[in-house]
Amino acid sequence: MEKFISFDEIKKSLENRETDCSAIVKYYLQNIQTKAHLNAFVEVYEQSALAQAELINEKIASGKAGRLAGMVIGIKDVLCYDAHEANASSKILQGFESQFTGTAVQRLIDEDAIVIGRLNCDEFGMGSSNENSVHGRVLNAADETRVPGGSSGGSAVAVQANLCTVSLGTDTGGSVRQPAAFTGIVGIKPTYSRVSRWGLIAYASSFDTIGVFSKTVKDNALVMEIMAGHDNFDSTASRKPVPKYSELLHFDKRVKIAYIKETIESPALQPEIKANTLAVLEKLKNEGHQVEEVDFPLLKYTLPTYYILTTAEASSNLSRFDGVKYGYRTPNAHNLESMYKLTRSEGFGEEVKRRIMLGTFVLSASYYDAYFTKAQKVRRMIKESTEDLLNKFDYIIMPTTPSTAFKFGEHSNDPVAMYLEDLFTVQASVSGVPALSIPNGKDKLGLPIGLQIITNSFKEAELYAFANYLSAFNSN
């Protein structure tokens, strides 16, 4: 079977009866087996995926198939899928089986998407390299000595290496966009509340979003329009109507674009990424768009604000994992207190323990106002300043990451260096606005470079249309 780049190609092949859903699933299963060393999948649902495929073949034959018939998806190991294990790539949730299917996943299944397996990630979504997983690290298919990015590294590599059509990841501070940049694919973080979080194992509840990885902007838009929207199970999910993003990709207007001076002049920015970003901005000017450099003095506060607030929320969210009701329980306990302590000490990885301790510290009585309260105020300032900028400009463009994919172990002993990998992605996360990463060439080593586009809340339709336009002329 030929290699499918887009879902449109799959649909055309199905319509022409050149293939069927069973053959498509078998094609991806063969790829997963051949590329098993990449360690993208934690578990492959071979039997259930083939069974789903047979049912959808019958639906296609009777003309009753859903909009995603023939699409094969993988889901990050923090998303619940009924009667299937979900352990957030953590020892502490080993053996935990989901009791229901999360809303985002269910909506795709309802449109006849086929779930082929769950995907490796940094433990509880905490990391920028996919080195913090109980299932081992994921390899970047572009260069297997380098990280795929995190935390949704398995989801990114699954699409990059053609192991599924589309995958779901989660983005708390860049965990979809950064791996998308490192692997040369499309990845979106939607507006906070655009997609229901019901069925997502929480890391930081006021930041977590469910995002999409794909090879094309159109596929990404189609999956997002089906997942998004109000959900009675999640009171934070927005009631705003969801446009048909995949049908609104035509772009033929002139727009105002800002680029933030502090990102382009950052000493951490790799020269090739700077050059490629500036080249796109120059192309946009030549196309007649208004492109302006702007200052964003609060940029240097986005990363500390993000880490203070997310570690605090993680400390609270992860307190439920104690060995009492489900998951791992230490065999070494001699009383109740030691059971709690040893279960959590043995069950959580080093990075998760680091963030729980940081979060507990900033929430403590002595430091609550000095850190947590102050960070909440700064978050409001960053959000308002970003929104002010987006009221004057249609889009903000910046590099997705300061560097291309780094080598395994390069930042393992330096948490601050690892946290700096999120330097350009956290602004959208702190502000709650949508942001999307598209491929923007390669560096001298042939490693993918990402370009990030940010726009105002609930303007995913405009974001996808502009990204689609940019992808087309950027590839010329």
MOLIN-V173031 format. One record per residue. N is the residue number from 1. RES is the residue in one letter. PHI is phi in degrees with one decimal (999 if undefined). Layout:
{{N | RES | PHI} {N | RES | PHI}}
This chain:
{{1 | M | 999} {2 | E | -69.2} {3 | K | -79.6} {4 | F | -90.3} {5 | I | -90.3} {6 | S | -132.5} {7 | F | -68.1} {8 | D | -57.6} {9 | E | -65.5} {10 | I | -64.1} {11 | K | -60.4} {12 | K | -62.8} {13 | S | -64.3} {14 | L | -68.7} {15 | E | -62.7} {16 | N | -83.4} {17 | R | 58.0} {18 | E | -84.4} {19 | T | -155.9} {20 | D | -139.5} {21 | C | -62.6} {22 | S | -62.5} {23 | A | -65.7} {24 | I | -64.7} {25 | V | -61.2} {26 | K | -62.5} {27 | Y | -61.1} {28 | Y | -68.5} {29 | L | -60.8} {30 | Q | -64.8} {31 | N | -62.6} {32 | I | -61.1} {33 | Q | -66.6} {34 | T | -63.2} {35 | K | -109.4} {36 | A | -59.9} {37 | H | -64.6} {38 | L | -69.4} {39 | N | 64.1} {40 | A | -71.8} {41 | F | -95.7} {42 | V | -85.6} {43 | E | -150.9} {44 | V | -108.1} {45 | Y | -94.3} {46 | E | -59.0} {47 | Q | -66.3} {48 | S | -68.9} {49 | A | -66.4} {50 | L | -67.5} {51 | A | -66.3} {52 | Q | -59.3} {53 | A | -60.0} {54 | E | -63.0} {55 | L | -62.8} {56 | I | -72.1} {57 | N | -57.5} {58 | E | -66.3} {59 | K | -63.3} {60 | I | -61.7} {61 | A | -62.0} {62 | S | -94.1} {63 | G | 74.6} {64 | K | -115.9} {65 | A | -74.7} {66 | G | -76.2} {67 | R | -68.8} {68 | L | -108.9} {69 | A | -57.7} {70 | G | 99.8} {71 | M | -85.3} {72 | V | -108.3} {73 | I | -121.7} {74 | G | -114.9} {75 | I | -122.4} {76 | K | -61.3} {77 | D | -74.6} {78 | V | -128.0} {79 | L | -109.4} {80 | C | -79.2} {81 | Y | -137.7} {82 | D | -46.3} {83 | A | 67.3} {84 | H | -121.6} {85 | E | -68.3} {86 | A | -143.9} {87 | N | -129.0} {88 | A | 52.2} {89 | S | 53.9} {90 | S | -127.8} {91 | K | -62.9} {92 | I | -68.2} {93 | L | -110.4} {94 | Q | -60.9} {95 | G | 81.5} {96 | F | -74.3} {97 | E | -110.6} {98 | S | -61.8} {99 | Q | -94.0} {100 | F | -160.7} {101 | T | -103.8} {102 | G | -60.6} {103 | T | -56.5} {104 | A | -59.2} {105 | V | -67.8} {106 | Q | -61.2} {107 | R | -64.3} {108 | L | -72.3} {109 | I | -61.8} {110 | D | -62.0} {111 | E | -98.8} {112 | D | 74.8} {113 | A | -70.3} {114 | I | -107.6} {115 | V | -86.3} {116 | I | -98.5} {117 | G | 165.9} {118 | R | -106.2} {119 | L | -113.7} {120 | N | -62.6} {121 | C | -160.2} {122 | D | -64.3} {123 | E | -53.2} {124 | F | 55.0} {125 | G | 76.6} {126 | M | -104.6} {127 | G | 157.5} {128 | S | -121.8} {129 | S | -144.5} {130 | N | 58.2} {131 | E | -98.6} {132 | N | -102.8} {133 | S | -112.0} {134 | V | -66.3} {135 | H | -91.2} {136 | G | 91.0} {137 | R | -79.2} {138 | V | -98.1} {139 | L | -96.8} {140 | N | -79.2} {141 | A | -65.9} {142 | A | -73.5} {143 | D | -163.4} {144 | E | -72.3} {145 | T | -90.8} {146 | R | -120.5} {147 | V | -72.8} {148 | P | -90.6} {149 | G | 90.8} {150 | G | -149.5} {151 | S | -86.0} {152 | S | -87.0} {153 | G | -63.8} {154 | G | -64.0} {155 | S | -63.8} {156 | A | -67.2} {157 | V | -67.0} {158 | A | -59.7} {159 | V | -78.9} {160 | Q | -55.1} {161 | A | -92.4} {162 | N | 63.7} {163 | L | -97.1} {164 | C | -161.9} {165 | T | -74.5} {166 | V | -143.2} {167 | S | -136.0} {168 | L | -103.7} {169 | G | -130.0} {170 | T | -128.0} {171 | D | -129.9} {172 | T | -101.2} {173 | G | -141.4} {174 | G | 139.4} {175 | S | -74.3} {176 | V | -103.9} {177 | R | -67.5} {178 | Q | -64.9} {179 | P | -64.1} {180 | A | -60.8} {181 | A | -64.7} {182 | F | -67.6} {183 | T | -110.7} {184 | G | 74.6} {185 | I | -129.4} {186 | V | -97.8} {187 | G | -144.9} {188 | I | -121.1} {189 | K | -107.8} {190 | P | -74.2} {191 | T | -53.5} {192 | Y | -58.4} {193 | S | 91.3} {194 | R | -68.9} {195 | V | -119.1} {196 | S | -60.3} {197 | R | -95.9} {198 | W | -62.8} {199 | G | 95.3} {200 | L | -103.1} {201 | I | -69.0} {202 | A | -72.9} {203 | Y | -111.4} {204 | A | -132.6} {205 | S | -62.7} {206 | S | -90.2} {207 | F | -122.7} {208 | D | -58.4} {209 | T | -138.8} {210 | I | -98.4} {211 | G | -120.0} {212 | V | -128.2} {213 | F | -109.6} {214 | S | -157.9} {215 | K | -88.3} {216 | T | -125.4} {217 | V | -65.7} {218 | K | -62.1} {219 | D | -61.4} {220 | N | -60.9} {221 | A | -63.9} {222 | L | -64.0} {223 | V | -64.7} {224 | M | -65.1} {225 | E | -66.7} {226 | I | -79.8} {227 | M | -73.2} {228 | A | -72.3} {229 | G | 119.2} {230 | H | -59.2} {231 | D | -144.0} {232 | N | -63.9} {233 | F | -82.3} {234 | D | -130.6} {235 | S | -68.5} {236 | T | -89.7} {237 | A | -72.6} {238 | S | -69.1} {239 | R | -91.8} {240 | K | -60.5} {241 | P | -62.9} {242 | V | -104.7} {243 | P | -67.0} {244 | K | -82.8} {245 | Y | -52.1} {246 | S | -69.7} {247 | E | -102.2} {248 | L | -119.7} {249 | L | -89.3} {250 | H | -70.4} {251 | F | -136.3} {252 | D | -144.7} {253 | K | -119.9} {254 | R | -99.2} {255 | V | -128.2} {256 | K | -101.0} {257 | I | -123.9} {258 | A | -107.8} {259 | Y | -128.0} {260 | I | -85.1} {261 | K | -52.8} {262 | E | -64.4} {263 | T | -78.0} {264 | I | -69.3} {265 | E | -94.6} {266 | S | -61.8} {267 | P | -64.6} {268 | A | -81.9} {269 | L | -77.5} {270 | Q | -65.2} {271 | P | -54.6} {272 | E | -66.1} {273 | I | -68.0} {274 | K | -59.9} {275 | A | -62.2} {276 | N | -69.0} {277 | T | -66.9} {278 | L | -64.2} {279 | A | -63.9} {280 | V | -65.2} {281 | L | -62.2} {282 | E | -65.6} {283 | K | -60.6} {284 | L | -64.4} {285 | K | -60.5} {286 | N | -65.5} {287 | E | -82.1} {288 | G | 99.2} {289 | H | -84.2} {290 | Q | -87.4} {291 | V | -119.4} {292 | E | -131.5} {293 | E | -82.4} {294 | V | -130.5} {295 | D | -94.9} {296 | F | -138.4} {297 | P | -58.8} {298 | L | -77.6} {299 | L | -54.8} {300 | K | -69.0} {301 | Y | -95.8} {302 | T | -65.9} {303 | L | -67.7} {304 | P | -62.8} {305 | T | -61.2} {306 | Y | -59.5} {307 | Y | -71.9} {308 | I | -65.4} {309 | L | -73.6} {310 | T | -71.4} {311 | T | -68.2} {312 | A | -62.5} {313 | E | -67.5} {314 | A | -65.2} {315 | S | -57.1} {316 | S | -72.6} {317 | N | -63.1} {318 | L | -86.2} {319 | S | -66.7} {320 | R | -73.1} {321 | F | -90.7} {322 | D | -132.7} {323 | G | 84.6} {324 | V | -84.5} {325 | K | -95.7} {326 | Y | -158.9} {327 | G | 77.4} {328 | Y | -69.6} {329 | R | -133.9} {330 | T | -59.1} {331 | P | -86.5} {332 | N | -102.0} {333 | A | -76.1} {334 | H | -120.6} {335 | N | -158.6} {336 | L | -61.6} {337 | E | -61.7} {338 | S | -67.8} {339 | M | -63.3} {340 | Y | -60.6} {341 | K | -63.6} {342 | L | -71.0} {343 | T | -58.7} {344 | R | -72.0} {345 | S | -66.5} {346 | E | -84.4} {347 | G | -82.6} {348 | F | -91.1} {349 | G | -79.0} {350 | E | -61.3} {351 | E | -67.0} {352 | V | -64.7} {353 | K | -63.1} {354 | R | -60.2} {355 | R | -72.5} {356 | I | -62.7} {357 | M | -66.9} {358 | L | -61.5} {359 | G | -66.1} {360 | T | -64.1} {361 | F | -64.4} {362 | V | -71.2} {363 | L | -93.1} {364 | S | -66.9} {365 | A | -54.3} {366 | S | -72.1} {367 | Y | -120.7} {368 | Y | -55.3} {369 | D | -70.7} {370 | A | -66.7} {371 | Y | -114.7} {372 | F | -63.8} {373 | T | -61.9} {374 | K | -64.1} {375 | A | -64.0} {376 | Q | -64.6} {377 | K | -66.6} {378 | V | -67.2} {379 | R | -58.5} {380 | R | -60.0} {381 | M | -64.5} {382 | I | -64.6} {383 | K | -60.9} {384 | E | -66.7} {385 | S | -66.4} {386 | T | -66.2} {387 | E | -65.7} {388 | D | -59.2} {389 | L | -63.1} {390 | L | -78.6} {391 | N | -81.4} {392 | K | -93.1} {393 | F | -123.1} {394 | D | -76.8} {395 | Y | -144.0} {396 | I | -111.8} {397 | I | -116.2} {398 | M | -156.2} {399 | P | -62.3} {400 | T | -73.9} {401 | T | -134.6} {402 | P | -72.6} {403 | S | -138.4} {404 | T | -80.9} {405 | A | -53.9} {406 | F | -94.8} {407 | K | -74.8} {408 | F | -57.8} {409 | G | 83.9} {410 | E | -62.0} {411 | H | -115.2} {412 | S | -60.4} {413 | N | -98.8} {414 | D | -135.3} {415 | P | -55.7} {416 | V | -65.6} {417 | A | -61.0} {418 | M | -66.4} {419 | Y | -64.6} {420 | L | -67.1} {421 | E | -64.7} {422 | D | -91.5} {423 | L | -51.0} {424 | F | -98.2} {425 | T | -94.8} {426 | V | -73.6} {427 | Q | -58.5} {428 | A | -65.9} {429 | S | -70.0} {430 | V | -64.2} {431 | S | -84.9} {432 | G | 79.8} {433 | V | -89.9} {434 | P | -77.0} {435 | A | -147.9} {436 | L | -136.5} {437 | S | -110.8} {438 | I | -123.5} {439 | P | -63.2} {440 | N | -140.0} {441 | G | 83.2} {442 | K | -137.5} {443 | D | -87.3} {444 | K | -65.9} {445 | L | -93.9} {446 | G | 81.2} {447 | L | -89.5} {448 | P | -62.4} {449 | I | -116.2} {450 | G | -109.7} {451 | L | -117.2} {452 | Q | -104.6} {453 | I | -120.0} {454 | I | -121.8} {455 | T | -142.0} {456 | N | -76.9} {457 | S | -52.9} {458 | F | 64.9} {459 | K | -105.5} {460 | E | -59.6} {461 | A | -60.3} {462 | E | -67.0} {463 | L | -64.1} {464 | Y | -64.4} {465 | A | -62.5} {466 | F | -68.2} {467 | A | -63.8} {468 | N | -65.2} {469 | Y | -62.9} {470 | L | -65.4} {471 | S | -62.0} {472 | A | -68.9} {473 | F | -81.8} {474 | N | -73.0} {475 | S | -88.9} {476 | N | -74.4}}
